[in-house]
Amino acid sequence: MKNTQITIQETTNKTIIKFNSNNILINGGSYEYNNIDDAKNSPLAQQLFYLPFVKKVFIASNFIAIQRFDILEWIDVQDEVKEQLETYLNDDGVVVNEKPTSKKEAIEVYAEVTPNPSVMKFGSNKSLTQVDVEYKNIDEASKSSPLALALFNFPFVKEVFISDNYISVTKYDMVEWNEVFTEVRSFIREYLVSGKTIIKELPNQEKTVKSDKTAEPAVKLEGIAAQIVDILDEYIKPAVASDGGNIAFKSYDEEHKIVSVVLQGACSGCPSSTATLKNGIENLLKEMLPNQINEVVAING
């Protein structure tokens, strides 16, 4: 896992700190370890438990969260832990020994229509990622997601959006979903059952905007911008996720009081959702942040 860089992120729990990675660490899902015996399948977690202050380790696709005992403060050791993690990962240390999914494991994939007639949502009972990723073409997918790349081999697939436990697929108008959704659903299920890699690395951030409940913006947000993100996370994202879409915060112009958001997945390019979501978000933000919002600008991802 060469060229891995770790950034430190505080959490609302003072005993827990997140070490975010610029590379994907594991293939979907997450792992929680309470002690070194729990961590038999994670050489990285085992090493961390040798540190006397480590109480619990949580490993997700792009971060490692560590809870400490109260024998010290994170400010005293966080830089040392960061360096240790970077050294381990750049020396190709194993994060988690992930076994291919057993055929006996019950993985289900279901198809759902969305408000966007071009997009079908394929939900799963398996956690796919903790970082929302969107691919507009096969070139983007080839560098980042073997699953998305495989989906682009269907000639009718135009775009792919992968979120926590679902995949939204946008098609060209050459076919109707009732002609092909069964084939796509079966393909995704077989892919997940086989335990193949879902995402191998994060897309280039300068080319695309990505956001989700676990991935924080590069600059720590404060004031109104931070409140906007909290409102989107709590009130907007769960609703649009049920329809296979996502809303990502982009920016807040404090002078003109304009909020910019990015529509992804089923929301992107939907004939009706752009205006509907823009107005819905705008009304909610105006109500919850009085005199702070003049307009919401919605951008297709």
Secondary structure, DSSP 8 states (H G I E B T S, - for coil): -TT--EEEEE-SSTTEEEEEESS--SSSS-EEESSTTTTTT-HHHHHHHTSTTEEEEEE-SSEEEEEE-TTS-HHHHHHHHHHHHHHHHHTT--S-------TTS---EEEEE-SSTTEEEEEESS---SS-EEESSHHHHHTT-HHHHHHTTSTTEEEEEE-SSEEEEEE-TTS-HHHHHHHHHHHHHHHHHTT--S-SS---TTTS----SS---SS---HHHHHHHHHIIIIIHHHHHTTTEEEEEEEEETTTTEEEEEEEETTTT-TTHHHHHHHHHHHHHHHHSTTT-SEEEEEE-
